[in-house]
């Protein structure tokens, strides 16, 4: 495996980005891994490595770069700061950052940025859907795992963009999740059907918000492994 840490220039400053991909067999389809609210940490890099080992060029940008170069709430314990950083990160900003990542992948012979997927957790669940709509020419598959804010009252609510997503989407949801209550998820599932989007919602029984993360208290091994199975299947079908 080949790994590198780069600062990708954006109009808002340099965006630290972790990139990992197989040493041989490229160019590899690109998977954009959009971090969750707690911030950049080795757990996310390890998850990126797991994806990359299946044959992908995985990009993990530090999305809080407009405010800080490094942040990990599990080290600082400052949840108020986490929410401040999270609120400063809009759907539009996350989509613009995705564009910067894809543009860099265009310049790397190891990457095939015409075939892209994206995955997001918690905070970044809605970002994957916005990216899939804004970058529809590239993004063939998008996954949201215990994603929040799938439906809001705002003009940029992800459910309003479903009709602009030609690729396949996957929505994995915890059975008990006050950040993503059943009413919202059920309404989002109805919106998928109404828009005719290729995708599905799947519930994970006996889980809570954060079940996919091996280092989180809510981790459920069986459910997490199922989410990995779903991700690999989604990307294999759509990215090759």
N, C-alpha and C positions, 0 to 999 in steps of 0.2 A: 504494500500500500504506500502511496505517496501522500504526504501531508504538507500543507504550507499555511502560514498565517500572513495575510496581506492587509494593507490599508487601501481600500478602494475609494478613490476620490468621488465625492458627490457635491452638489451645490451647497450642502449644509455642513460639509466637513468630511474628514476621512472616516470611513466605516470599517472598523476591524472585522475581518472575515476569515473564518476557518474553512479550508478547502481540503477534501480528502477524496481520493479516487484510486482504483486499481492501477498497478504498475503496468499491466499489459492489457491488450485487447481493445484499446480505444479506437476511435473517440467514443466516449461513454455518454449516454443520456444524462441530462442535468436534473438533479433533485434539489430544490430549494427548501432547506429546513429552517422554518421560522420559529425563533425561540419563544418560550413562554415567559410569563411575567417575572418570575424570580430572577431572571437574568442569565448571563453567560457563565457556564461552569463545565467541569469535566464530564459530568453526566450527559450533557447535550453533545459534547464532542464524541463520547463513546457511542451514543445512539447514531450519530452521523457516520461513524466508522462502520457500524453494523449495516447500515443501508449501503454504504459504498462497497462493502465486501460482496454485495450481490451484483455488482457491475455498474454502479452509478458514480457520477461526478457530483459530489454533495457539497453544497455551499451553505454555511451557517454564519450569517451576518449578526453582528452585535447591534441590535436595533435601537438601543438607547444612546447611540454615539452622539446624537445632537446635544446631549446633556452630560454624559460621562463616557469615558473610554472603557471602564470596567465597572461591573456591578453584579453582585451575587447576594441576594437577600439572606441566604442561608449562612453567609459569613458575617454580614453586617447586623442582621436581626431587625433592620429598620424597615418595617412594612409600610409606614407612612411614605417613605421615600419611594418605595416600589410603586405605590399607587400614583404618586406624582409623575414618575417616569412613564408609567403606563398611560396615564391620561394625556400625556404630551405626544403620544404616538398614535396618529390617526390612520384610518384605512388608506387614505391617499398617500401618506408618507411611506407606509409599508409597501405599497404598490410601486412607488417611485424607487425605493430601495431595491425591490425585486428587479426592476429594469436595469439598475446599475449592475447587479449580479449577472443578469443574463448577458449584458453587453460585455462584461469581462469574459464570460464563458465563450463568447464568440471569438475571442482572440487566443484562446488556449487550444492547441491541437488535441489535447486529451479530452476535450468536451465536445458534445454535439448539442448545441443550444437550440436546434430546431425541434428537439424532442425533450420537453421539460415536464417535470412533475413538481408538486409542492405539498408540504405537510406542515401543519401547525397544531399547536396544543394550547388549550386554555385561551389565553389572551390572543394568540395568533390564529386560532381556529377561523375567525371571520376573515382574517387577512388572506388566507389561502383562496377563499372564494372571490375576493376582490381581485387578487392577482390573476386568477383563472379567467376572469372576465376582461380585465384590462390588457392582458397579454395572451389573448385567445389564439393568436397565430402560433404561439410557442407551447402553451401549457395544455397538455393532453390529459392530465389527471391531477386532482387536488383532493387532499384528505384533511378533515378537521376532526381532532380527537379531544373529547370533552371540551369542545369549543364554546366560548361565551358569545353573547351579543350577535347571535345569528339573525335575530329579528329585533330591530329597534324602531323608534319613531323618527329617526333621522333620515335625511334624503339619501345617505350613502349606506343604508342598511343592506347587508348582503343578500337578503331574500329578494330585493328589488333587482338584483343583477343576474338572477338565475337564468333568465332567458337569453343572456349574452354569453353563457358558458357552453361552448360546443364539446368540451371534454367531459370525462367521467368524474363524478364527485363521490366521495364517501364520507359519511358523518357518523362517527362512533361516539356513543353517549353513555355516561355513567347512569346507573339506575337512580342513585341519590346524589343530586347535584344542585345546590341552591344557586350556583352561578349559571346553570343551564337547566331551568325547571322543565318538567314534562310539557307544560302548556306551550312554552316557546318551541321546544323541539317538535311537538306534534304539529304546531302551526307551520314550522319550517318544512316538515315533511309534506304537508299539504301544498305548500308553495312549490316544492320540487315537482310534484305531480301536475300542478296547474301550468307551470312553465314548460313542462315537457323535457326537463333536464335529465340527462342520463346519470342517474345516481340513486343512492339509497341511504336510509338512516338505519343504524343498528344499535340496539340497546345491549348493554353489558350488565347482566343481572348480578346483584350482590356487590356492586362497586360504588365508589364515591369519586368525586372530582380528584383527578391526579393518579388514577389507578395504573396508568401506563408507565409511570416513572419508577424504576427499581429502587431509587434512593429516597422515595417519598413515603410518609406513613400510610398513605392510602393505597400503596402498591398491592396489586393482586396478581400473582404470577400467571395463573391460567388466563386471565383476561388480558394481561399485557402481551402474552405470547400470541393470543388470538389477534390482537391488534397488529402485531408484526406480520402475521400470516396475511391479514387483509391488505396491509400496505404493500407487501411484496407481490401479492396477486394483482392489485390495482396497477402498480407500476409495470409489471411484466406484461399485462394485457395491453397497456396503452403506450408504453415507451419501447417495448421490445427487449 
